Amino acid sequence: MGKESNLRSQKRLAAAVLKCGKRKIWLDPSQLTALAAANSRKGIKKLAKDGVILKKPDNAVSRFRVHEMHAAKRLGRHTGTGKRRGTAEARMPTTVLWMRRQRVLRRLLRKYRESGKIDKHMYHVLYLKSKGNVFKNKRVLMEYIHKAKADKTRAKLLAEQAEAHRIRTKAARERRADRVASKKEALLGEAK
C-alpha cells in the first residue's frame, strides 16, 4: 500500500492525460520504478504510449439476458395475458393485417394473370372479390381459381357437346326430310 500511495500523483496525472477517472487507471505493478520517476504529464504520456499505464475499459451493461429473452419470445414464451400492456388492436392493428392479406392476394392475382393462368376479365372479378373480403387467405383464393377454371372448362365442354348434338340432330332431320320427300316423289310418280 505504501508504494501505491507514492503513485497517487501519477494516477491523478494519468487520469487527466487519458481523460478518465482515477478508478479507470491501471498502473503496471512490474514497472513501479519507471512509474515513480514519471512526475510530469509528458512522462505519463510516454508511459501510456508504452503500455505501462492503461485506461481500463468501460463497464457496459450486458445484453446477454436481453438476447436470451428475445429468443424465448420468438418461441412464444412470456407473451401470455399477464405480459400484455396494449390492446390487441394496439399490438397488431387489424389495418396492418388487412393490408398484408390484400397485398398477398393481389400479388398472386398479378402472377396468375401474367403467367396466363387467368384472363384479364377473371382477374378483375377476383380482384374485386378479394377487396370485398371473400377470400380469407391465399389458399382459399387458389382453390376458388381452380374451381372456377374447372367449372369454365366443364361449361365449355357441355356447350360443345350440345352444339355437336344439335348439328347431328339437324343433319338427321334433314336426311329424314330428304327421305320422306323422295318417297313422296316415288309414290306420286307411280300414281301417274
Solvent accessible surface area in square Angstrom, and as a share of the most:
residue,aa,sasa,rsa
1,M,186,0.83
2,G,51,0.49
3,K,131,0.56
4,E,77,0.34
5,S,47,0.30
6,N,105,0.54
7,L,6,0.03
8,R,170,0.62
9,S,51,0.33
10,Q,9,0.04
11,K,54,0.23
12,R,127,0.46
13,L,21,0.10
14,A,0,0.00
15,A,10,0.08
16,A,46,0.35
17,V,26,0.15
18,L,46,0.23
19,K,174,0.74
20,C,30,0.18
21,G,38,0.37
22,K,111,0.47
23,R,187,0.68
24,K,31,0.13
25,I,4,0.02
26,W,92,0.32
27,L,20,0.10
28,D,28,0.14
29,P,92,0.58
30,S,91,0.58
31,Q,73,0.32
32,L,55,0.27
33,T,115,0.67
34,A,38,0.30
35,L,0,0.00
36,A,58,0.45
37,A,79,0.61
38,A,11,0.08
39,N,122,0.62
40,S,52,0.33
41,R,128,0.47
42,K,168,0.71
43,G,22,0.21
44,I,0,0.00
45,K,123,0.52
46,K,129,0.55
47,L,19,0.09
48,A,24,0.19
49,K,178,0.75
50,D,85,0.44
51,G,32,0.31
52,V,16,0.09
53,I,2,0.01
54,L,86,0.43
55,K,101,0.43
56,K,88,0.37
57,P,112,0.71
58,D,110,0.57
59,N,128,0.65
60,A,93,0.72
61,V,132,0.76
62,S,64,0.41
63,R,142,0.52
64,F,134,0.56
65,R,163,0.60
66,V,49,0.28
67,H,111,0.49
68,E,101,0.45
69,M,79,0.35
70,H,96,0.43
71,A,43,0.33
72,A,23,0.18
73,K,93,0.39
74,R,189,0.69
75,L,128,0.64
76,G,47,0.45
77,R,132,0.48
78,H,78,0.35
79,T,50,0.29
80,G,41,0.39
81,T,114,0.66
82,G,80,0.77
83,K,120,0.51
84,R,117,0.43
85,R,230,0.84
86,G,36,0.35
87,T,95,0.55
88,A,84,0.65
89,E,87,0.39
90,A,73,0.56
91,R,118,0.43
92,M,71,0.32
93,P,43,0.27
94,T,85,0.49
95,T,84,0.49
96,V,44,0.25
97,L,87,0.43
98,W,94,0.33
99,M,79,0.35
100,R,134,0.49
101,R,65,0.24
102,Q,8,0.03
103,R,144,0.52
104,V,54,0.31
105,L,0,0.00
106,R,66,0.24
107,R,136,0.50
108,L,8,0.04
109,L,0,0.00
110,R,108,0.40
111,K,124,0.52
112,Y,9,0.03
113,R,92,0.33
114,E,134,0.60
115,S,73,0.47
116,G,59,0.57
117,K,101,0.43
118,I,7,0.03
119,D,61,0.32
120,K,139,0.59
121,H,122,0.55
122,M,29,0.13
123,Y,30,0.11
124,H,105,0.47
125,V,78,0.45
126,L,2,0.01
127,Y,61,0.23
128,L,95,0.47
129,K,66,0.28
130,S,0,0.00
131,K,118,0.50
132,G,53,0.51
133,N,92,0.47
134,V,81,0.47
135,F,2,0.01
136,K,131,0.56
137,N,51,0.26
138,K,91,0.39
139,R,136,0.50
140,V,42,0.24
141,L,0,0.00
142,M,63,0.28
143,E,95,0.43
144,Y,82,0.31
145,I,1,0.01
146,H,105,0.47
147,K,135,0.57
148,A,27,0.21
149,K,72,0.30
150,A,46,0.36
151,D,60,0.31
152,K,119,0.50
153,T,87,0.50
154,R,132,0.48
155,A,59,0.46
156,K,135,0.57
157,L,97,0.48
158,L,104,0.52
159,A,61,0.47
160,E,96,0.43
161,Q,102,0.45
162,A,46,0.36
163,E,77,0.34
164,A,42,0.32
165,H,105,0.47
166,R,140,0.51
167,I,103,0.52
168,R,152,0.55
169,T,51,0.30
170,K,116,0.49
171,A,36,0.28
172,A,44,0.34
173,R,156,0.57
174,E,97,0.43
175,R,142,0.52
176,R,154,0.56
177,A,59,0.46
178,D,97,0.50
179,R,139,0.51
180,V,68,0.39
181,A,48,0.38
182,S,63,0.41
183,K,137,0.58
184,K,126,0.53
185,E,122,0.55
186,A,57,0.45
187,L,116,0.58
188,L,111,0.55
189,G,50,0.48
190,E,141,0.63
191,A,87,0.68
192,K,206,0.87
